[in-house]
Amino acid sequence: PRAAVPVPAPAPAAPAATAAIDKERVTAKFKELVASGLDPNEAATQAIQRVRQEMAEAAAPPTATGALEEKLRELISMGFADEERNRALLAKYAGRMDRVVEALCGS
């Protein structure tokens, strides 16, 4: 008689790394940007970025907001005055100022 070979149980599914983006919000933002005269391709890109940024800000813990504001002030004092872009880069690089400044200087 042969011994039964144990079959490992399937691994549990990993949680999604990021929340699904709200397509209705993206569509509304896209229409708003196109109506303001923006090229549709650029409007699509910006709509997605802005909704992701809004979602990241909404998901950020309240204590992070103070740190975020401090980092925004620091970036402005360095001469990077585009607050919307600064916020997007801070979200993208999880607040890592070295990466944000590198991205701002590189473009």
C-alpha positions in Angstrom: 0.0 0.0 0.0 1.2 3.5 -0.9 1.2 6.3 1.6 -0.9 9.3 0.7 1.0 12.3 -0.3 -0.3 15.4 1.4 -1.5 18.2 -0.9 -0.8 21.7 0.4 -3.8 23.9 0.8 -3.9 26.8 -1.6 -2.4 30.0 -0.3 -4.9 32.7 0.8 -5.3 35.4 -1.8 -3.2 38.5 -1.0 -5.1 41.7 -0.4 -5.1 44.2 -3.2 -2.1 46.6 -3.0 -4.3 49.6 -3.8 -8.0 50.2 -3.7 -9.8 50.1 -7.0 -10.1 53.5 -8.5 -13.6 55.1 -8.6 -14.4 55.1 -12.4 -17.4 57.4 -11.9 -15.2 60.0 -10.2 -12.6 59.7 -13.0 -15.2 60.1 -15.7 -16.6 63.2 -14.0 -13.2 64.7 -13.6 -12.3 63.8 -17.2 -15.5 65.6 -18.5 -14.7 68.6 -16.3 -11.1 68.8 -17.7 -12.2 68.4 -21.3 -14.9 71.1 -20.9 -12.2 73.4 -19.6 -10.4 73.0 -23.0 -7.8 70.4 -22.1 -6.7 67.8 -24.7 -8.7 64.6 -24.1 -5.5 62.5 -23.8 -4.1 64.8 -21.2 -7.5 65.1 -19.5 -7.6 61.3 -19.1 -4.2 61.2 -17.6 -4.9 64.1 -15.2 -8.3 62.8 -14.2 -6.8 59.4 -13.1 -3.9 61.1 -11.3 -6.2 63.6 -9.5 -8.7 60.9 -8.4 -5.9 58.7 -7.1 -4.4 61.7 -5.2 -7.8 62.4 -3.7 -8.2 58.8 -2.7 -4.8 58.7 -1.2 -5.4 61.9 0.8 -8.7 60.5 2.0 -7.1 57.3 3.1 -4.2 59.0 4.9 -4.3 59.0 8.7 -5.1 62.3 10.3 -1.6 62.7 11.8 0.0 62.4 8.4 -1.9 65.5 7.2 0.3 67.7 9.5 3.4 66.1 8.2 2.2 66.5 4.6 1.5 70.2 5.1 5.0 70.6 6.6 6.5 68.9 3.6 4.5 71.0 1.2 5.7 74.2 3.0 9.3 72.9 2.7 8.9 72.2 -1.0 7.5 75.7 -1.6 10.4 77.2 0.4 12.8 75.3 -2.0 11.1 77.0 -5.0 8.7 74.2 -6.0 5.5 76.2 -6.0 3.2 73.8 -7.9 1.2 72.5 -4.9 -0.9 70.0 -6.9 2.2 68.5 -8.4 4.0 68.4 -5.0 1.0 66.6 -3.4 0.9 64.1 -6.2 4.7 63.4 -5.9 4.5 63.2 -2.1 1.7 60.6 -2.5 3.6 58.7 -5.2 6.8 58.5 -3.2 5.1 58.0 0.2 6.4 61.3 1.6 10.1 60.6 0.8 11.4 64.1 0.3 14.6 62.9 -1.4 12.6 61.1 -4.1 10.2 64.0 -4.5 12.9 66.6 -4.9 14.8 64.3 -7.3 11.6 64.0 -9.4 11.0 67.7 -9.4 14.6 68.5 -10.4 14.6 65.8 -13.1 11.7 67.2 -15.1 
